Amino acid sequence: MDFVKYESDGPIATLTVDHPPANALSNQVLAEIEQALTEAEHDAATRCLIFTGAGDKFFIAGADITEFLTIPREHYAERTALGQRVTLQMERMAKPIVMAVNGYCLGGGCEMAMAGDVRIAADNAMFGQPEIKLGIIPGFGGTQRFTRLVGRSRAMELLMTGDSIDATTALEIGLVSRVVPAASLRQEAMATAEKLAAQAPLAIAAIKRAVFEGLDRPIEDALEIERREFFAIRFTPDAVEGITAFLEKRKPNFTGQGTDSLSASGSAETPSRPDA
């Protein structure tokens, strides 16, 4: 890969977008992100992924605008489909993704960040969906995830004005979970990743599925999804180990084994989403 670095260190893998000068999302960068995500997904040793941008100024500053006028109209839908596929891949991955947002996180970069599970922002980070200023709209999920994360009114204002917000405001409206000094962002992201990697992998995966599958359903249907996931996970070796360790007042040793207690797809059988 030319513009994405994928590094694995024990249970923690790091995906770094390194596409100077602003880590913009070209078609090649998107394809390489997809490749790195697939590698993390299939690596049995990896339990958590950190996603970040190279340098201190840019997480991902947006799409590679230079490609906008070169991609033929008949092929442009493929680009949008690729970006949406990558964001859905992050949401559907069994492994948690920690977004370490360093600097400008705009347009497609903000859409990438919103598809992660935990967003930690450096205090110099800036967020926004400025597509409206180009006469277009977000295409990698911005109109949908922004609204779900921060609420309709604030999302509509930011989507239709294209204004950017700083890290403090992003924290206030619920776009990120934490703001830390830029100098300690990598350390904080690693500490969070280590904490997630120490949890029971099957339970982490079940939480992600339950949230993703149930988010836009009526509460009764969402609770049924949670019930099925709970039952499927309850009798795995990790669940037995966790409960036993608690009673014995010791630290549990989760292995992630026991997928035979789940369905053939590795999850509890749940109703499929309309868009799945």
Rosetta blueprint (number, residue, H / E / L):
1 M L
2 D L
3 F L
4 V E
5 K E
6 Y E
7 E E
8 S E
9 D E
10 G L
11 P L
12 I E
13 A E
14 T E
15 L E
16 T E
17 V E
18 D L
19 H L
20 P L
21 P L
22 A L
23 N L
24 A L
25 L E
26 S L
27 N H
28 Q H
29 V H
30 L H
31 A H
32 E H
33 I H
34 E H
35 Q H
36 A H
37 L H
38 T H
39 E H
40 A H
41 E H
42 H H
43 D L
44 A L
45 A L
46 T L
47 R L
48 C E
49 L E
50 I E
51 F E
52 T E
53 G E
54 A L
55 G L
56 D L
57 K L
58 F E
59 F E
60 I E
61 A L
62 G L
63 A E
64 D L
65 I H
66 T H
67 E H
68 F L
69 L L
70 T L
71 I L
72 P L
73 R H
74 E H
75 H H
76 Y H
77 A H
78 E H
79 R H
80 T H
81 A H
82 L H
83 G H
84 Q H
85 R H
86 V H
87 T H
88 L H
89 Q H
90 M H
91 E H
92 R H
93 M L
94 A L
95 K L
96 P L
97 I E
98 V E
99 M E
100 A E
101 V E
102 N L
103 G L
104 Y E
105 C E
106 L E
107 G L
108 G H
109 G H
110 C H
111 E H
112 M H
113 A H
114 M H
115 A L
116 G L
117 D L
118 V E
119 R E
120 I E
121 A E
122 A E
123 D L
124 N L
125 A L
126 M E
127 F E
128 G E
129 Q L
130 P H
131 E H
132 I H
133 K H
134 L H
135 G L
136 I L
137 I L
138 P L
139 G L
140 F L
141 G L
142 G H
143 T H
144 Q H
145 R H
146 F H
147 T H
148 R H
149 L H
150 V H
151 G L
152 R H
153 S H
154 R H
155 A H
156 M H
157 E H
158 L H
159 L H
160 M H
161 T H
162 G L
163 D L
164 S E
165 I E
166 D E
167 A H
168 T H
169 T H
170 A H
171 L H
172 E H
173 I L
174 G L
175 L L
176 V L
177 S L
178 R E
179 V E
180 V E
181 P L
182 A H
183 A H
184 S H
185 L H
186 R H
187 Q H
188 E H
189 A H
190 M H
191 A H
192 T H
193 A H
194 E H
195 K H
196 L H
197 A H
198 A L
199 Q L
200 A L
201 P H
202 L H
203 A H
204 I H
205 A H
206 A H
207 I H
208 K H
209 R H
210 A H
211 V H
212 F H
213 E H
214 G H
215 L L
216 D L
217 R L
218 P L
219 I H
220 E H
221 D H
222 A H
223 L H
224 E H
225 I H
226 E H
227 R H
228 R H
229 E H
230 F H
231 F H
232 A H
233 I H
234 R H
235 F L
236 T L
237 P H
238 D H
239 A H
240 V H
241 E H
242 G H
243 I H
244 T H
245 A H
246 F H
247 L H
248 E L
249 K L
250 R L
251 K L
252 P L
253 N L
254 F L
255 T L
256 G L
257 Q L
258 G L
259 T H
260 D H
261 S H
262 L L
263 S L
264 A L
265 S L
266 G L
267 S L
268 A L
269 E L
270 T L
271 P L
272 S L
273 R L
274 P L
275 D L
276 A L
